[in-house]
Amino acid sequence: MPLYEKYIGRHRDDYCTLADLQKNFRVSVSETFNFAYDCLDDLAAQTPDGLALLWISNKGEEKRFSFKDIAVQSIQVANYLTAQGIVKGDMVMCVMGRDWRYWPTLMALHRIGAVAVPASNQLTAKDFTYRCNAASIKMLIALNSVSSIFDQAQGECTTVTKKALFGGEKEGWLNFDEYLAYPDTMERIPNSSSDMSLMAFSSGTTGYPKMVAHDFTYPLGHLLTGCFWHRCEDGGLHFTISDTGWLKSLWGKMYSQWLAGSAVFTYDFEKFSATDILEKIAKYKVTTFCAPPTMYRYMIKENLKDYDLSSLKHCTTAGEALNPEVFKVWHRQTGLKIFEGFGQSETTLCCWTGYPWMQPKLGSMGVPAPGYDMIVADEDGNEVSAGVTGEICIRTDVKPFGLFMGYYLDDEMTKKVWHDGLYHTGDTAYRDEMGFLWYVGRTDDVIKSSGYRIGPFEVESVLME
């Protein structure tokens, strides 16, 4: 039985229509849910040898990890972090790129009840200073390549008491790889499903990046992501191009794939190359694939017939609008359609075109996901008619799984976007007569670059300097 059935009570193929899914999709979860104990450990017990992660370095090194491997190593990491004084509620920043250690590390933080704070390896010293102080980061786990940048900021990062790196020894830094010498058993540390487990920085129109907090139920918001949008399958191999500094990696490199029974493929490349990515898909027989439209644009410039993409069964995209010509060329050369999706750091996937019972409308975001009661609203929060542009809002009378808790330590900003029973996304769209949403733009001036959100305040600050 696929793991997701434990939470939704039926196989995805048992839904016969879109209306059936929207009406009857339900998620059941305990008040003490924790993905590491309740999902990873289940997978390790049921399919100990099942492939969880296939990791390829930019030099061609291969590492394969079973669910049991990840579970055991996550316990060792948890014991290592506990020995460093990390306890429930502590903030731990992870600047880990696409390194394979991220998977047991995130699961270890879940086990402890500490808050994982993923961050990009493109941060500057000033970025580190702001983020560490704003979030009261207690420990930093980082790639060797960014350690010298953090060292420039450490004197101002007053809350950071521990820092660890992997990939070598360095004075003043703990050797993270010593976790392998720690015990592989531990008692379960209790948590509430409403406790904070993740916090991500997300740029807005004013000021520095906001701190988006998620509770322990966040992974279950991705049941739909993996099962219906990505269409991951038991024994499959899913490839999402994202590094672990962004929550998108949790959409496509962990929670949703494992819930659907699929392994995760991760290629730790330094610079994107369309031919390189196509070669990896062909060589490793990737079955489902997700990339930003920009990367599809580069890939269709190649002769796709030169690559054996026969293993691919389903393709998705998010982060920006998909150009119809990209869709047409990809479909013509591979026979596969590209299904779009929409979500934010504050949500999981809340609108998409990947249902088995519908075809994508080129340029459309799709229709709202079950559990997300989405409307297009005017400035007063009233739903507007079809064809009228308004702000995408989510009704929160019943909080959807995957919707954020609020902005950490910023009640004012939380109330600004979440009031009168609505979460205001800041994105605008219109709805057609069939219920499809069509994206128009942002209500603010956020810049998007390759799926990353950049606030104009950050650009202005750099220019001022």
VEXDREN-2710 file (C-alpha; in Angstrom, 1 decimal):
% VEXDREN-2710
k/r/px/py/pz
1/MET/0.0/0.0/0.0
2/PRO/1.5/3.4/-0.9
3/LEU/2.2/5.5/2.1
4/TYR/-0.2/8.3/1.1
5/GLU/-3.2/5.9/1.5
6/LYS/-2.5/6.0/5.2
7/TYR/-3.4/9.7/5.2
8/ILE/-6.1/10.0/2.6
9/GLY/-7.7/6.5/3.1
10/ARG/-7.9/5.4/-0.6
11/HIS/-5.7/4.9/-3.7
12/ARG/-5.5/7.8/-6.0
13/ASP/-6.9/5.7/-8.9
14/ASP/-10.1/5.2/-6.8
15/TYR/-11.0/8.8/-7.6
16/CYS/-13.0/8.7/-10.8
17/THR/-13.6/12.4/-11.6
18/LEU/-12.3/15.8/-10.7
19/ALA/-15.5/16.5/-8.9
20/ASP/-15.0/13.3/-6.9
21/LEU/-11.5/14.3/-5.9
22/GLN/-12.6/17.9/-4.9
23/LYS/-15.5/16.7/-2.9
24/ASN/-14.1/13.6/-1.2
25/PHE/-10.3/14.3/-0.7
26/ARG/-9.6/14.3/3.0
27/VAL/-6.4/14.1/5.0
28/SER/-6.4/12.5/8.4
29/VAL/-3.5/13.3/10.8
30/SER/-2.7/12.8/14.4
31/GLU/-2.1/15.7/16.8
32/THR/1.5/14.5/17.2
33/PHE/2.3/14.1/13.5
34/ASN/6.0/14.1/12.6
35/PHE/7.2/13.2/9.1
36/ALA/10.4/11.6/10.3
37/TYR/8.8/9.2/12.7
38/ASP/5.4/8.6/11.0
39/CYS/6.5/8.5/7.3
40/LEU/10.2/7.9/6.9
41/ASP/10.3/5.3/9.7
42/ASP/7.2/3.6/8.2
43/LEU/8.9/3.4/4.8
44/ALA/12.1/2.1/6.4
45/ALA/10.1/-0.6/8.1
46/GLN/7.9/-1.6/5.1
47/THR/10.5/-1.3/2.3
48/PRO/13.9/-1.1/4.0
49/ASP/15.8/-1.7/0.8
50/GLY/13.6/0.6/-1.4
51/LEU/15.5/3.4/-3.1
52/ALA/14.9/6.7/-1.4
53/LEU/17.6/8.9/-2.9
54/LEU/19.9/8.6/-6.0
55/TRP/22.5/11.4/-5.8
56/ILE/24.9/12.2/-8.6
57/SER/27.8/14.7/-8.1
58/ASN/28.9/17.1/-10.9
59/LYS/32.0/14.8/-11.3
60/GLY/29.8/11.7/-11.9
61/GLU/30.1/10.1/-8.4
62/GLU/26.9/8.1/-7.6
63/LYS/25.4/7.5/-4.1
64/ARG/22.3/5.4/-3.5
65/PHE/20.4/5.5/-0.3
66/SER/17.6/3.2/0.8
67/PHE/14.8/4.4/3.1
68/LYS/16.5/2.5/5.9
69/ASP/19.8/4.3/5.1
70/ILE/18.1/7.7/5.4
71/ALA/16.3/6.7/8.6
72/VAL/19.4/5.3/10.3
73/GLN/21.6/8.3/9.3
74/SER/18.9/10.8/10.4
75/ILE/19.0/9.2/13.9
76/GLN/22.7/9.5/13.9
77/VAL/22.5/13.2/12.9
78/ALA/19.9/13.8/15.5
79/ASN/22.2/12.3/18.2
80/TYR/25.1/14.4/16.9
81/LEU/23.0/17.6/17.0
82/THR/21.7/16.8/20.4
83/ALA/25.3/16.5/21.6
84/GLN/25.9/20.0/20.3
85/GLY/23.1/21.3/22.5
86/ILE/20.4/21.5/19.8
87/VAL/17.0/21.0/21.4
88/LYS/13.3/21.3/20.4
89/GLY/12.5/24.7/19.1
90/ASP/16.0/25.7/18.3
91/MET/16.6/27.4/14.9
92/VAL/19.1/25.6/12.7
93/MET/20.1/27.1/9.3
94/CYS/21.0/24.7/6.5
95/VAL/23.0/26.0/3.6
96/MET/23.6/22.7/1.9
97/GLY/23.0/23.2/-1.9
98/ARG/22.2/19.8/-3.4
99/ASP/24.4/17.8/-1.1
100/TRP/23.1/14.4/-0.1
101/ARG/23.5/15.1/3.6
102/TYR/20.5/17.4/3.5
103/TRP/18.0/14.5/3.5
104/PRO/19.1/12.9/6.8
105/THR/19.8/16.3/8.3
106/LEU/16.2/17.6/7.7
107/MET/14.8/14.4/9.0
108/ALA/17.0/14.7/12.1
109/LEU/15.8/18.2/12.8
110/HIS/12.2/16.9/12.6
111/ARG/13.1/14.1/15.0
112/ILE/14.5/16.6/17.6
113/GLY/11.7/19.1/17.0
114/ALA/14.2/21.8/16.0
115/VAL/13.2/24.3/13.3
116/ALA/14.9/23.8/9.9
117/VAL/15.8/27.0/8.1
118/PRO/16.9/26.3/4.5
119/ALA/18.9/29.0/2.9
120/SER/20.6/29.6/-0.4
121/ASN/24.4/29.1/-0.9
122/GLN/24.3/32.4/-2.8
123/LEU/24.0/34.4/0.5
124/THR/26.4/37.3/1.1
125/ALA/27.9/38.1/4.5
126/LYS/25.3/40.8/5.1
127/ASP/22.5/38.3/4.1
128/PHE/23.8/35.9/6.8
129/THR/23.9/38.7/9.4
130/TYR/20.3/39.7/8.8
131/ARG/19.0/36.1/8.6
132/CYS/20.8/34.8/11.6
133/ASN/19.9/37.7/13.9
134/ALA/16.3/38.0/12.7
135/ALA/15.6/34.3/13.2
136/SER/17.9/33.8/16.3
137/ILE/19.8/31.0/14.5
138/LYS/21.5/28.8/17.0
139/MET/23.5/26.6/14.6
140/LEU/24.6/26.8/11.0
141/ILE/25.2/23.7/8.9
142/ALA/27.0/24.7/5.7
143/LEU/28.9/23.7/2.6
144/ASN/32.6/24.2/2.8
145/SER/32.3/26.6/-0.1
146/VAL/30.3/29.1/1.9
147/SER/32.1/28.9/5.2
148/SER/34.5/31.7/4.5
149/ILE/31.5/34.0/3.6
150/PHE/29.9/33.3/6.9
151/ASP/33.2/33.8/8.8
152/GLN/33.0/37.5/7.5
153/ALA/29.7/37.9/9.3
154/GLN/30.1/35.7/12.4
155/GLY/31.1/38.6/14.6
156/GLU/27.7/40.2/14.1
157/CYS/25.7/36.9/14.3
158/THR/25.3/37.0/18.0
159/THR/22.9/34.1/18.4
160/VAL/25.0/31.5/16.5
161/THR/26.8/29.3/19.0
162/LYS/27.6/26.3/16.8
163/LYS/28.7/26.0/13.1
164/ALA/29.5/22.8/11.3
165/LEU/30.6/22.0/7.7
166/PHE/31.2/19.0/5.6
167/GLY/33.8/18.4/2.9
168/GLY/36.9/19.0/5.0
169/GLU/38.3/20.3/8.3
170/LYS/38.5/24.0/9.1
171/GLU/39.5/25.8/12.2
172/GLY/36.6/27.1/14.3
173/TRP/34.1/24.8/12.6
174/LEU/32.8/21.4/13.7
175/ASN/33.2/18.5/11.3
176/PHE/29.6/17.5/10.5
177/ASP/30.7/14.1/9.1
178/GLU/31.5/13.0/12.7
179/TYR/27.7/12.2/13.0
180/LEU/28.5/8.8/11.5
181/ALA/30.1/7.8/14.8
182/TYR/27.0/8.5/16.8
183/PRO/24.4/5.9/17.9
184/ASP/21.6/4.9/15.5
185/THR/18.9/4.6/18.1
186/MET/16.9/7.2/20.0
187/GLU/13.7/7.6/21.8
188/ARG/10.9/9.6/20.1
189/ILE/10.8/13.2/21.1
190/PRO/7.2/14.3/21.4
191/ASN/5.9/17.2/19.4
192/SER/2.5/18.7/18.5
193/SER/1.6/18.8/14.8
194/SER/1.0/22.5/15.3
195/ASP/4.6/23.2/16.4
196/MET/6.8/25.1/14.0
197/SER/9.1/22.8/12.0
198/LEU/10.2/24.9/9.1
199/MET/11.0/28.5/8.5
200/ALA/11.9/30.0/5.1
201/PHE/12.9/33.5/4.0
202/SER/10.8/35.0/1.2
203/SER/11.3/38.4/-0.3
204/GLY/8.5/40.9/-0.4
205/THR/8.0/44.4/-1.8
206/THR/9.3/46.3/1.2
207/GLY/12.0/45.7/3.7
208/TYR/14.1/42.6/4.1
209/PRO/12.8/39.0/3.4
210/LYS/9.9/37.8/5.4
211/MET/10.2/34.7/7.6
212/VAL/7.6/32.2/6.5
213/ALA/6.8/29.7/9.3
214/HIS/5.3/26.2/8.7
215/ASP/4.1/23.6/11.2
216/PHE/4.6/19.8/11.2
217/THR/1.6/19.2/9.0
218/TYR/3.3/21.0/6.1
219/PRO/4.5/17.8/4.4
220/LEU/0.9/16.5/4.2
221/GLY/0.0/19.6/2.1
222/HIS/2.2/17.9/-0.6
223/LEU/0.1/14.7/-0.8
224/LEU/-1.5/16.3/-3.9
225/THR/1.8/17.6/-5.2
226/GLY/3.4/14.1/-5.5
227/CYS/0.3/12.0/-6.2
228/PHE/-1.5/14.1/-8.7
229/TRP/0.6/17.0/-10.0
230/HIS/4.0/15.2/-10.3
231/ARG/2.2/11.9/-10.7
232/CYS/5.0/10.1/-8.9
233/GLU/4.6/6.4/-8.7
234/ASP/5.7/3.4/-6.7
235/GLY/9.2/2.5/-7.8
236/GLY/9.6/5.6/-9.9
237/LEU/12.4/8.2/-10.0
238/HIS/11.5/11.8/-9.7
239/PHE/13.8/14.7/-10.8
240/THR/13.0/18.3/-9.7
241/ILE/15.7/20.9/-10.5
242/SER/16.0/22.9/-7.3
243/ASP/18.6/23.3/-4.7
244/THR/17.7/22.8/-1.0
245/GLY/17.9/26.6/-0.2
246/TRP/14.3/27.0/-1.4
247/LEU/11.0/25.3/-0.2
248/LYS/10.5/24.2/-3.8
249/SER/13.0/21.5/-3.0
250/LEU/10.6/20.1/-0.5
251/TRP/7.8/20.0/-3.1
252/GLY/10.0/18.0/-5.5
253/LYS/12.9/16.4/-3.6
254/MET/11.5/14.8/-0.5
255/TYR/8.0/14.9/1.1
256/SER/5.7/14.4/-1.9
257/GLN/7.9/11.8/-3.7
258/TRP/8.3/9.6/-0.6
259/LEU/4.6/9.8/0.2
260/ALA/3.9/8.6/-3.3
261/GLY/6.4/5.8/-3.1
262/SER/8.9/7.3/-5.6
263/ALA/12.7/7.8/-5.2
264/VAL/14.3/11.2/-5.5
265/PHE/16.9/11.9/-8.2
266/THR/19.3/14.7/-7.3
267/TYR/22.1/16.0/-9.6
268/ASP/24.5/18.2/-7.7
269/PHE/25.6/20.4/-10.7
270/GLU/27.3/23.7/-10.4
271/LYS/26.0/25.4/-13.6
272/PHE/22.9/24.5/-15.6
273/SER/23.5/22.9/-18.9
274/ALA/20.5/21.7/-21.0
275/THR/22.5/18.9/-22.6
276/ASP/23.8/17.8/-19.2
277/ILE/20.3/17.6/-17.7
278/LEU/18.9/15.7/-20.8
279/GLU/21.8/13.2/-20.6
280/LYS/21.1/12.5/-16.9
281/ILE/17.4/12.0/-17.6
282/ALA/18.2/9.5/-20.3
283/LYS/21.0/7.7/-18.4
284/TYR/19.2/7.2/-15.1
285/LYS/15.7/6.6/-16.6
286/VAL/14.0/9.4/-14.8
287/THR/10.2/8.8/-14.8
288/THR/8.8/12.2/-13.7
289/PHE/10.4/15.6/-14.1
290/CYS/9.9/19.2/-13.0
291/ALA/11.8/22.3/-14.0
292/PRO/11.2/26.0/-14.3
293/PRO/10.0/27.2/-17.8
294/THR/13.4/28.9/-18.3
295/MET/15.1/25.6/-18.3
296/TYR/12.6/24.0/-20.6
297/ARG/13.3/26.9/-23.0
298/TYR/17.0/26.0/-23.1
299/MET/16.2/22.2/-23.4
300/ILE/14.0/22.6/-26.5
301/LYS/16.9/24.3/-28.3
302/GLU/18.5/20.9/-28.3
303/ASN/17.5/18.1/-30.7
304/LEU/15.5/16.1/-28.1
305/LYS/15.4/13.2/-30.5
306/ASP/19.1/12.7/-29.7
307/TYR/18.2/11.6/-26.2
308/ASP/16.4/8.5/-25.0
309/LEU/13.7/10.1/-22.9
310/SER/11.4/7.1/-23.2
311/SER/11.4/6.6/-19.4
312/LEU/9.7/9.9/-18.9
313/LYS/6.0/9.6/-18.2
314/HIS/5.0/13.1/-16.8
315/CYS/6.4/16.6/-16.8
316/THR/5.6/19.7/-14.7
317/THR/6.7/23.3/-14.3
318/ALA/6.2/26.2/-11.9
319/GLY/7.8/29.5/-10.9
320/GLU/6.8/31.6/-13.9
321/ALA/4.5/31.5/-16.9
322/LEU/5.1/28.8/-19.5
323/ASN/5.4/30.0/-23.0
324/PRO/3.0/28.2/-25.3
325/GLU/5.7/27.6/-27.9
326/VAL/7.9/25.8/-25.3
327/PHE/4.9/23.6/-24.5
328/LYS/4.3/22.8/-28.2
329/VAL/7.9/22.0/-29.1
330/TRP/8.4/19.8/-26.0
331/HIS/5.1/18.0/-26.7
332/ARG/6.0/17.5/-30.4
333/GLN/9.4/16.1/-29.7
334/THR/8.7/14.0/-26.6
335/GLY/5.0/13.3/-26.8
336/LEU/4.7/14.7/-23.3
337/LYS/2.7/17.7/-22.1
338/ILE/4.0/20.1/-19.5
339/PHE/1.6/20.6/-16.6
340/GLU/1.8/24.0/-14.8
341/GLY/1.3/24.6/-11.1
342/PHE/1.1/27.6/-8.8
343/GLY/2.1/28.0/-5.1
344/GLN/4.1/30.2/-2.8
345/SER/6.5/29.8/0.1
346/GLU/3.4/30.5/2.2
347/THR/1.5/27.5/0.7
348/THR/2.0/24.2/-1.0
349/LEU/0.8/23.6/-4.5
350/CYS/-2.7/25.2/-4.5
351/CYS/-3.6/25.4/-8.2
352/TRP/-2.5/23.3/-11.1
353/THR/-3.4/21.6/-14.4
354/GLY/-2.2/18.1/-13.7
355/TYR/-5.4/16.2/-13.0
356/PRO/-5.8/12.9/-14.8
357/TRP/-9.3/13.9/-16.0
358/MET/-8.4/17.2/-17.7
359/GLN/-6.1/18.6/-20.3
360/PRO/-4.0/21.7/-19.7
361/LYS/-5.1/25.1/-21.1
362/LEU/-1.9/26.7/-22.4
363/GLY/-1.0/29.7/-20.2
364/SER/-3.5/28.8/-17.5
365/MET/-2.6/28.1/-13.9
366/GLY/-5.3/25.5/-13.8
367/VAL/-7.9/25.0/-11.1
368/PRO/-7.7/25.1/-7.3
369/ALA/-6.4/22.1/-5.5
370/PRO/-8.7/20.2/-3.1
371/GLY/-8.5/21.7/0.3
372/TYR/-7.7/25.1/-1.0
373/ASP/-10.8/27.2/-1.2
374/MET/-9.5/29.9/-3.6
375/ILE/-11.3/33.0/-4.9
376/VAL/-10.5/36.0/-7.1
377/ALA/-11.3/39.0/-4.9
378/ASP/-11.6/42.8/-5.2
379/GLU/-9.9/45.2/-2.8
380/ASP/-12.6/44.6/-0.2
381/GLY/-12.3/40.8/-0.3
382/ASN/-15.4/40.2/-2.3
383/GLU/-15.3/37.5/-5.0
384/VAL/-15.5/39.0/-8.5
385/SER/-17.2/37.6/-11.5
386/ALA/-15.5/35.4/-14.2
387/GLY/-13.3/37.5/-16.5
388/VAL/-12.6/40.2/-13.9
389/THR/-9.0/40.5/-12.6
390/GLY/-8.6/40.5/-8.9
391/GLU/-6.3/39.2/-6.1
392/ILE/-6.0/35.4/-5.6
393/CYS/-7.2/34.8/-2.0
394/ILE/-7.6/31.6/0.0
395/ARG/-10.4/31.2/2.4
396/THR/-9.1/30.1/5.9
397/ASP/-12.3/29.2/7.8
398/VAL/-10.7/25.8/7.7
399/LYS/-6.9/26.1/7.4
400/PRO/-5.6/24.0/4.5
401/PHE/-2.8/21.6/5.1
402/GLY/0.3/23.4/3.8
403/LEU/-0.8/26.9/4.5
404/PHE/1.8/28.8/6.6
405/MET/1.3/29.6/10.3
406/GLY/2.2/33.2/9.8
407/TYR/5.3/35.4/9.5
408/TYR/7.7/34.6/12.3
409/LEU/7.9/37.4/14.9
410/ASP/5.9/39.7/12.6
411/ASP/2.2/39.8/13.7
412/GLU/1.7/43.1/11.8
413/MET/2.8/41.6/8.5
414/THR/0.8/38.5/9.1
415/LYS/-2.4/40.5/9.8
416/LYS/-1.8/42.6/6.7
417/VAL/-2.1/39.5/4.4
418/TRP/-4.3/37.3/6.6
419/HIS/-7.5/38.9/7.8
420/ASP/-11.3/38.6/7.5
421/GLY/-11.0/34.9/6.9
422/LEU/-8.8/35.3/3.8
423/TYR/-5.1/34.9/3.1
424/HIS/-4.2/37.4/0.4
425/THR/-1.5/36.0/-1.8
426/GLY/-0.4/39.3/-3.5
427/ASP/-0.9/37.6/-6.9
428/THR/-3.6/38.7/-9.3
429/ALA/-5.5/36.6/-11.8
430/TYR/-8.9/36.2/-13.4
431/ARG/-11.1/33.1/-13.6
432/ASP/-12.7/32.0/-16.9
433/GLU/-16.2/30.4/-17.3
434/MET/-14.7/26.9/-16.9
435/GLY/-13.1/27.8/-13.5
436/PHE/-9.5/28.0/-14.8
437/LEU/-7.3/30.7/-13.3
438/TRP/-5.2/32.9/-15.6
439/TYR/-2.2/34.6/-13.9
440/VAL/-1.8/38.4/-14.4
441/GLY/0.9/39.6/-12.0
442/ARG/1.9/40.7/-8.6
443/THR/0.2/43.4/-6.6
444/ASP/3.6/44.5/-5.4
445/ASP/6.9/44.9/-7.2
446/VAL/8.6/41.6/-6.5
447/ILE/11.1/40.6/-9.2
448/LYS/11.3/37.0/-10.2
449/SER/14.5/35.5/-11.6
450/SER/14.7/31.8/-12.4
451/GLY/12.0/31.2/-9.8
452/TYR/13.7/33.2/-7.1
453/ARG/11.8/36.2/-5.5
454/ILE/13.9/39.3/-5.2
455/GLY/12.6/42.4/-3.3
456/PRO/13.2/45.8/-4.8
457/PHE/14.4/46.9/-1.3
458/GLU/17.3/44.4/-1.6
459/VAL/18.2/45.7/-5.0
460/GLU/18.0/49.3/-3.9
461/SER/20.2/48.5/-0.9
462/VAL/22.9/47.0/-3.0
463/LEU/22.8/50.0/-5.4
464/MET/23.0/52.4/-2.5
465/GLU/26.1/50.7/-1.2
END
